[in-house]
Amino acid sequence: MPTDMLVIDDSTDDRYWASVERVLALADRQGAAPGGAPLLVSLSTAHPEWPVRAGAVRLLAERYAGDPDADAAVAAATHDTVDWVAFTALKVITEHRIAAAVPDLIRISGWPSNFTRPEWARKPVGCGAALTKRALVAVFGSRDPAELRRLEDEYFSDMRARIDAARKRPRRTTDVVLVPGGPAIIGADARPDAFRMAQDDSTLRAVDVPGFLIDRTTVTNARYREFLEEVGDSGEFDHPDQPDERSHRPSHGHDSRFNAPDHPVVGLDWYDAYAFANWAGGALPSEVQWEKAARGVDGRRYPWGDDWDPERVNYVERSFGHEVDDLDSLEALLVTITPGDEPPHPVLPADALPQGASPYGALQMSGNVWELTRTNFYTGEDMDPFFKGRHPLDFMNRKDAFHVLRGGTWTSPPTCLTTFYRGKDLITDRHNEIGFRCVYETSL
């Protein structure tokens, strides 16, 4: 943006509006020149004075309606924080019938096939709602609800096809097990013990869980490397909220204790796991899916049954080679960890200890590494992060920034290794104790 277009004199009302007119006159001349659309787009989105943004929106529509970048900028202006900019965008969308703005308009007012129905219940209507509805009717060219429904389906047919294609991406693994649909017992069966780990935050209950496929093992370094080699840092499969200019490479990729090809990949955050699962044609499991896959239908305490068996699981005593009896001795042992030496062999291969398999054949759903899920720890709903551009310090106390962990890890005592124990972690943290596996749709 040219610096002379940022000069605004706000010492008096007259000088303010005169300087705005000067900037818009410059924008009109330079925007009319070849390649002028990017300048107007920049002014419409980033100029600090709203009258300039509004004027740039008007110039974009007048000169470049039909250009994808210009139409996208006009559509985005409907969400400007200053009403007069949004109103200007809505008016030029109506005048030029800018169809690219339809998804933005529907977010504001809802579907026109609904709000044009005589019996449709309405909230109080303000200027923005009225202008939005008029714009949608103008773009679609009808006020008949049935015709509008047909036109809406036609408009979004390509988008739906793309979504369906994305949902039908081929699954990039055959090493999965089936968890059939049906009931499951979910929730805590708390018993007090010497480790004083809270485990009473999930009510014991029966739920019906649709069938799904789940990775037999946690994602390994070898499998994750395939993802990195194919995708790199392209961002193709990233969550929209993922921080900019970041890599999916594991933070512990050069630590020989964690980087063997058959070891679970660790040192990733929730965004990394999300991108991998998207690439793999699946998703991160919900905690209910994870718990059914680990627990089966009989409410068992561990994946293998109700009785503790240290031979079936990699946990703190196996990984450190020392016994721990209570919370104090556990913490005394954990503080001996060092970046390169202790413990020398913390994790096992992802397919080790098959005697600890769940009822469906999933391995190590207790111990070795915690497993990420897509569930928010506090709400029980799917994660819906909205932190892009913010430092973790800004949201580390926000409840919507914490996802559920399941299964316990190589530093865990038996309390954390049950099928129902719920851990949590900040969405951007990367630990050598945390990995993940994916779930996939099935028609069975």
N, C-alpha and C positions, 0 to 999 in steps of 0.2 A: 504494500500500500504506500503510494508516494507520501512523503512527509508533509508536503504542502496541503494535502487533503485532511491532515490531522489538526490543522491550525484552526481553532474555533475561539472567537472572542466572546466570552460570556459576561463581560462587564456590565452590559445593559441588555434589555430585551431586544431592542432594535439591532444592536450590533450582533447579538447572538444569531438572530434569524438572517441577517445579511450575510454573515460568514457561512451559515449553513447553505444559503442559496449559492454562494461562491463555490463551495465544495461540490455541490450538485451540478453546477454548470460545467466545472472541470470534468466531473464524472460523465456527464452527458457527451462532451466532446471526445474524451479519451475512450469512453465505452463504445462509441460509434466506430472507432478505428478498427482495422483488422486485429483480431485477437483481443478485443476489448472486454469480452464476457468475463474472463477471470478477474479483472479489476472490479467489475460490478458485483461479482459473487463475493469477493473479499470485503467490499464495503458493506454489503447486505448482512454479512455474518459477524464482522469483527470491528466495525467502526464504533468508537465509544459513545457517539451521540445518536440517539434513536431517530431523529428526523433524517439524518443521512442514511441510516439503514433502511428506513421506510422509502426514501426517494430512490435508493439503489434497487430495491425490490421492484418498484414501479418501472424503472428504466430497463431492468432485466426482462420483465414481461413484455414491454413494448417492443424491444429490439430483438430479443432472443427466445421468445416463447417457442417451444418445440425442441430447443437444444437441451439435451439431458442434464448437463451440469446446471444450466440456468433454471430449468424446471425444478430440479432437486433443491436449489437454493431458495426458490420462492416457496416451495412446500415446507422447507425447514423454518422459514420465517413465520409460519403460522404458529410456531411455538416460542416466538420471541417473548422475552419477559416483559416487554413494554406493549401494552394493548394496541397502541396506534400502529406499530409495525405489523403485528399480527393481523389487525383489521385491514391494513393496506394489502397484505398478501392475500387475504381472503377475497378482497374486491377484485384484484387482478386475476386471480384464479377463476372467478366467476366470469369476468369479461373475456378472458382468452381461453376458457374451458381447458385448463391445464390438468389433464387426466393423471399425470404423475403424482399429483397431490392427494389423490383419493385415499390412500392408506393413512396419511396424516390427518385428513379431515374426519375419517371414521373414528379415529382415536378420540377426537374431540366430541363429536355429536352422536356417535353410534351409526348403525346402518340406516340409510335412507328408506329402505323397504319397511323398516319399523316405524320411524318417526313420522312418516307420511300417512300411517294408518289412523283413521279417525278415533279409534278407541285406545290409542297408545298413551299410556300415562307419562306425564312430563314433569320435569323439575322446572323451577322458575327460569325463564328465558332471559338472557342478557344479550348484549350486542354481539359478543363473540359467537354464541350459539346460533343466533339468528343468521349471521353472516355465513357461518359454516354450513348450515342447512341449505341456504340459498345457493352456495357454491356447489354443493353436491348435486342438487337438483339441476343446476346449469350444466355441469359436466356430463351427467347421465342423460339429460334431455327429457326427463319424464317426472311426473308426480304420482304416477299410478304404482301402488305398492307391488302388485304382481309383476309388472314390467320391470320395476326397479330390482326386484329379486333376481329376475333373469339376467339383467344387465350386470348386477353385482357378481353373479356366478361366472358370467362370461369374462368380466374384468379380471377376476382373481384365478381364472383357470390355469394360466401359466405359472403363477406363484404356487398354486396347489400342486401342480405337476412337479415343480422343483422340490417342494417340501416332501412329496411322496417319494421322489427319487432319492432324496437324502436319507429318508427313513429306511429305504430299501437297499442302502449300501451293503455290499456283500460283507459278511462276517469274516474277519481276517484271522480266524483260528478255527481249528476243528477240535481242539483240546478243551472241551466243555462238558458239563454234566447237566442233565435235565432235572429241574425242580418242578414237579407236577403241580398244577393248580389244585387248590383245596384249602382246608383249614390248617391252622398252625397255632400253637401256644406261644405267645410273645410276652416278654416282660420279665421283671426281676423276681427272683426267688431268693431274697436276701437272707444271709446268715452272718451274724457278727463274727469277726475273726481278729487276729492279732495285727492285721495290716490296716485296719480302720479305713478301708476304701469305701466311700459311699456308693451304694448300688440300689437305692430305693427310689430312683427317679423315673421308673418305667412300670406302669401298672400291669400286673399279670392279667392276661386276657386272651381270649380266642379271637382270631381274625381269619378272614378268607383272603388268600393270596393267589392271584392269577399265575398260571404257569410261566416259567422263564428258563432260559439257559444261563449258566454262570461259568466263568473260567474255572477249570479244575484246580489250577494253582494261581498264586499271585503272579502278576506280570513280571517276567524276568528281565534281566539286563539285556539278554540277547534279543528278546522280542521288542523291547523298548528301543533298542538300537535300530531295528528295522524302521520304526516310526521316524526316528531322527534322520536316518539316511534318506528316506523318501520325502519327508515334509520339511526338514530343516527348520528354519525360522520364518516360513512363508506366512504363517498365521491362518492358513486355510481352514483349520479345524478348531480354532481358538474360541473360547467363550467371549462374547462381546465386551464383557467387563474386564478382560485380562489387561494388566498393565502394559503400556507401550514399551517398545524397545527392550524386550526381555527374551531370554532363551529358554527352551525346554530342556536344556542339558542338565542331567542330575548333578547336584552340588557335591555328591560323594563319588563321582565317577572315576576319580583317580586314587581312591582309597582301596587298597588291595583286599581289605577285609570285607568290602561290600560290592566290589565290581565284577566278580566272577560271572561269566555268561549265564550260569544256571541259578544264580542268587536272585532273590526278589530285588527289583529296582527300588532304590530308596533315594532320599534327598530331593523329593519332588513336592510341589505344593498342590493345592486343589485344582488350580487352573491347568497345570501340567497333566494331571490325571484326567481331567475333563477332555482336554484336546486329544489325548491318546485314545480314550474311549470313543470319542466322536470319529476319529480316524479308523478305529477298529470295527465300526459298524454297530456299536453298542452304546452303553451308558454306564456311569457309576451306579452301583446298586443303591436302592433305598435301604435304610436300616432294617425295615421289615423284611425285604427280600433277603438281605444278608442273614438276618437271624433265622429265617426259615431254612435257608440253605445250610446253615451251620447246625440247626437244632432238630430239623425234621418236624414231625407232627406229635411227638410224645412229650414235648416239654423238657427234654433232657438238659442236664446242667453243663455238660461238655459235649463236643461233637461226637465223641465215642461212647458216651453214656453218662451215668450219674455219679460215678466214682472217680475221684482224682487218681491219675496215673502219670507220674513224671516221665515215664519212658515213651509216652506218646506225644510229647510237646517240647518245643524249645522255649525255655523261659529263663529267668534270672539265674537260677542255680546251675543249669546246664551251661549257659553261655559264659558265666564267670568262674564256674568250678568251685563255688563256695555255697554253704548252706546259709539261709536266712530264715529267721524265726519270727520276726515282727517288723514293724515299720522302722524302728530305730536301726536295726541291723541291716535292713534293706537300704536305707539312705546312706549308711556308713559305707556300704559296698559300692553304691552307684557313684559316689563322689571320687572313686579311684579311677574312673574312666579317663583315658587320655586320647588325643587326636590320632595317634598312630600306633599305639602299642596295646593298651588294655581296653577291653579283653581282646585276645589275639584272634579269636574265631567267633564273633558274636552271632552271625546268622548262618543258617543251614541252607542248602539248595532248596528251591521252591517245591520240589517233589519228594523231599525227604520225609521220614516218619509216616509212611502210608498207613500204619496201624492207628493213627490218630484221625483218620478220615471221617467226614460227616456222614450221615445216613445216605446221602446221594453221591458220595465219592469225592467231594471237594476236600482238598488237602490243606492242612495248616490253617484252619479257621480258628484255631486256638494257638497263640504264640507265634514265634519267629518275627513277624512284623505286624503292627497295627494296620488296619485296612480302612482307607478312606471310603466314605459314602457320599451320596448326594443330599443327605438329610441335614437340615438345620438342627443343632443340638437343643435349642430352646423351644422352637415352635413345632418340630416334627414334620414340617413341610419341606418341599424341595428347596435347596439353596437358590437364592435369587440375589446375588451380590450386585452392589451398585457403588463401587469404590474407586473406579478408574480415575487416575490422576491424583490420588491421595496417598499419602505415606501411611504405612501400617500403624504408626503412632496415632494417627487421626481416627482410626476405627477399631483399635484393638480392645476397646471396652464396649463395642457395639454387639448386641446379641446376634444380629444378622450376619456377623462375620465368622461364626464358629460352626463347623460341620462336625458330624458324629464320626468317631472312630470306633471300630469294633475289633474284637479278637485278642487284644493284648499283644505283647511283643517280647523280645529277648531280654528286656529289663524288667519284665512284669513278674509279680508274685502270683500264686494261684488265684487269688481273688479276682484279678483282672482278666483271667483266662476263661471265664464262663461264657456261655453262649449269649448271655443277656447283659453283660457289663457294658456300660456306655462311657467311652472316653470322648474327649473333644479337643479340637485344635483350631488355631487361627488359620484362616483361609490362605494366607500367604507364607506360612511357616514351612520350612524344609528340614526334615529330621531324618537321621539314619535309622530311626525306629519305625518308620511309616512307609508302607507300600500300598498296593491296591489291586483289585481285580475288577473285571467288567461283567455286566449282564447283557443279555441279548433277547430279542423277542422270539417267541416260538408259537407255532400254530397248534401245538399239542396241548 
